[in-house]
Amino acid sequence: MKQSFNPLNQEILVSIGGDLLPRAEAKVSVFDSLVQGGDGCWEGLRLYKGRIFKLSEHLERLRHSALAMGFDSIPSAEAMRGEIQRTLEANHMSDGVHIRLTLSRGIKITSGMDPRLNQEGPLLIVLAEHKTPVYSKGGLTLSTSSLRRFPPDCLDPKIHHNNLLQSIMAKIEANASGADDAILLDMSGFVAETNATNLFLVADNQVHTPRTVACPEGITRATVLELCQTHQIPFQVRDISLAEFHRGDEVFCTGTMGEIAAVTTIDGRQIGNGEVGPLTRQMADLYETCTREGGEPVLS
Ligand SMILES: Cc1ncc(COP(=O)(O)O)c(C=O)c1O
């Protein structure tokens, strides 16, 4: 979906390396690792009535990414929680907020890719914006991209890094074909995910989702699988081909930014009866209850 500018975000303060800066001054150096090579990792968080859903899981995934990328130091979960709280409170934000939490490898002494050029610690950025879930709840259209998602032997999808070009290229293709988002296959031709979300298929009254060989271990994906377990909804995690998605009864995608959204057309094929299906609706309702009742309080 094409997002638009929300005037509420005109006056926001952004935390960069512990400094709270107005939007227009919230910048990183040209020597920062993010500029030099997309050399950072990030998380998308969502704030519901003063609570961030699955905050510990997001901070742990960020730590895992930074460890895999060999960062010299990583801020503690407590320090990151504190900076998130400070940013939200400075912006008087408590609900309907999306937070982009980025950890750059930091500033380099000269232009180059070598991490030995980084002689100062990582840089934490907390960008909190007023943003309601970004996907239409009425049914999305997907088209399959010509790009493939990397397997772990190319670039491990368990690292949630800032090199988003593969996703951006796929999104350009989706835009050109008039679709909301793109499906990326893995190197064996099985469905990996979309350019921004994990994918689920409903067939034979079961929920199916791809293994995390070529897609991230999505936190919303994990929540959906937990919900299936709790509510005795049969599910399978397996390789799934595109044809299975094309003939699926229901398809939905998951992610913190857009929550759970139905997919009603893939590559010109109508999915099910072309409307949001009952299992998708049930899952979206269950997820809404989780986000309303769960989450970690972050405001004082
Ligand atoms: C490529 C990609 N897939 C899926 C997701 C969904 O993950 P999560 O549910 O943890 O937000 C994300 C979120 O950042 C993503 O970047």
The ligand as a MOL file (V3000), in Angstrom:
LIG
                    3D

  0  0  0     0  0            999 V3000
M  V30 BEGIN CTAB
M  V30 COUNTS 16 16 0 0 0
M  V30 BEGIN ATOM
M  V30 1 C 11.2660 -8.8790 4.8820 0
M  V30 2 C 10.3800 -8.9510 6.0840 0
M  V30 3 N 9.5280 -9.9940 6.2000 0
M  V30 4 C 8.6960 -10.0900 7.2430 0
M  V30 5 C 8.6720 -9.1420 8.2430 0
M  V30 6 C 7.7020 -9.2680 9.3820 0
M  V30 7 O 8.3540 -9.4580 10.6050 0
M  V30 8 P 7.6770 -9.0810 11.9720 0
M  V30 9 O 6.4480 -9.8910 12.0950 0
M  V30 10 O 8.7070 -9.4680 12.9930 0
M  V30 11 O 7.3930 -7.6320 11.9680 0
M  V30 12 C 9.5610 -8.0600 8.1770 0
M  V30 13 C 9.5730 -7.0390 9.2210 0
M  V30 14 O 10.4630 -6.2840 9.4130 0
M  V30 15 C 10.4360 -7.9630 7.0650 0
M  V30 16 O 11.3040 -6.9410 6.9470 0
M  V30 END ATOM
M  V30 BEGIN BOND
M  V30 1 1 1 2
M  V30 2 1 2 3
M  V30 3 2 2 15
M  V30 4 2 3 4
M  V30 5 1 4 5
M  V30 6 1 5 6
M  V30 7 2 5 12
M  V30 8 1 6 7
M  V30 9 1 7 8
M  V30 10 2 8 9
M  V30 11 1 8 10
M  V30 12 1 8 11
M  V30 13 1 12 13
M  V30 14 1 12 15
M  V30 15 2 13 14
M  V30 16 1 15 16
M  V30 END BOND
M  V30 END CTAB
M  END
